[in-house]
Amino acid sequence: MNNKLHCFNKLEELYVLYDKVRLATILLENFNDEHKMYLAPVNQLRSALDHVFKAINCNENTNQCDYELKEAKEHLDRAGYDALELLAANIGISIVQKLKKYNTKTITEVFPFYFTTIKPKLTDIKSIVATLRSDKKINSEKSFSEYFEQISMLIDMDKKVDTMIPSLDEYEEKHKKEKVKTWGISILSSIISGLSVGIIMYFSTK
């Protein structure tokens, strides 16, 4: 195998990892309401690209090519971990923020699944994500797949919350009207009671 072909094959192997990192950064953009640019993963991708081009430039030197692509992989690993951790945090925040305006009674009545399943799962995923990042023995491509499993769960939960928003709004609106109605009846009753007492007092003095 000539040196150029060796370098090309190594680049093909690296693409599998890059594709996962690319997907993580795209998802991160989609779950970014404030349209922030997250510098950590972007800087790591920039560094990875720099090493990839250095590898291409020295493709006839097998050792140098291997070294540059090894460095590129390390930067891709960091970019992927940074993007996935930010993504997990952003989706979790998105879920909590969407339900923030509803009181506990409303959520319990309309969306009990949140307290029984989603909220505990958010805590579990936070712990799992931290473990995946800290476990250096796990191959990055394998751990990224496990990350995406957790991210997929979060995305499904976020969608579930979205589908429940109309029902939560309807419930709160209904109870708001009932409160207004109860308040109105209470005021009317007080007025009628006051008038009745006034009339009785008036005629009792005649």
ABEGO torsion letter per residue (X at the ends): XBAAAAAAAAAAAAAAAAAAAAAAAAAAAABBAAGBBBAAAAAAAAAAAAAAAAAAAAAABAAAAAAAAAAAAAAAAAAAAAAAAAAAAAAAAAAAAAAAABBAAAAAAABAAAAAAAAAAAAAAAAAAAAAAABAABBAAAAAAAAAAAAAAAAAAAAAAAAAAAAAAAAAAAAAAAAAAAAAAAAAAAAAAAAAAAAAAAAAAX
